[in-house]
Amino acid sequence: MIDEHQMHSIIATAICECRKERPDQQIDIEEAKSIAKCIVEALADAGLQIAPAKPSNHASSTEDS
């Protein structure tokens, strides 16, 4: 199961990072979290999901060569 709080926080942090070089357009973390929730809701309404990545087995299989 995905931790929704963590997902919203990751997206909110990315939103804030996008604005950090523009001091006149900075956004606070609470507003960014609200935007993140809207993004996740819009993706869900479109039938999309955010899921953890599956571990890759490629690294271990190439070591045997």
C-alpha positions as CSV (number, residue, x, y, z in Angstrom):
1,M,0.0,0.0,0.0
2,I,1.2,3.5,-0.8
3,D,1.7,6.0,2.0
4,E,-0.4,8.9,0.6
5,H,1.2,11.4,3.0
6,Q,4.7,10.5,1.8
7,M,3.5,10.7,-1.9
8,H,2.0,14.2,-1.3
9,S,5.1,15.3,0.5
10,I,7.4,14.1,-2.4
11,I,5.3,15.9,-5.0
12,A,5.0,19.0,-2.8
13,T,8.8,19.1,-2.3
14,A,9.2,18.9,-6.1
15,I,6.8,21.8,-6.6
16,C,8.7,23.9,-4.1
17,E,12.0,23.0,-5.8
18,C,10.7,24.2,-9.1
19,R,10.1,27.6,-7.6
20,K,13.2,28.0,-5.5
21,E,15.1,30.1,-8.1
22,R,12.3,32.5,-8.4
23,P,11.9,34.2,-5.0
24,D,9.0,36.3,-6.3
25,Q,7.0,33.1,-7.1
26,Q,7.9,30.9,-4.1
27,I,5.2,28.7,-2.7
28,D,4.9,27.4,0.9
29,I,4.9,23.7,1.6
30,E,1.3,23.6,2.7
31,E,0.0,25.2,-0.5
32,A,2.3,22.8,-2.4
33,K,0.8,19.8,-0.5
34,S,-2.7,21.0,-1.5
35,I,-1.6,21.2,-5.2
36,A,-0.1,17.7,-4.8
37,K,-3.4,16.3,-3.5
38,C,-5.1,17.8,-6.5
39,I,-2.6,16.3,-8.9
40,V,-3.0,12.8,-7.3
41,E,-6.8,13.1,-7.4
42,A,-6.7,14.2,-11.1
43,L,-4.5,11.2,-12.0
44,A,-6.9,8.9,-10.1
45,D,-9.9,10.4,-11.9
46,A,-8.1,9.7,-15.2
47,G,-7.7,6.1,-14.2
48,L,-4.0,6.3,-13.5
49,Q,-2.2,5.1,-10.3
50,I,1.1,5.9,-8.7
51,A,2.8,2.7,-7.4
52,P,6.2,1.8,-6.0
53,A,8.7,0.7,-8.5
54,K,9.4,-3.1,-8.7
55,P,12.9,-4.1,-7.9
56,S,15.0,-5.0,-10.9
57,N,16.8,-8.3,-11.2
58,H,19.0,-7.2,-14.1
59,A,22.0,-6.2,-11.9
60,S,22.4,-9.7,-10.3
61,S,21.9,-11.6,-13.6
62,T,24.7,-9.7,-15.4
63,E,27.3,-10.4,-12.6
64,D,27.3,-14.1,-13.5
65,S,28.5,-13.5,-17.0
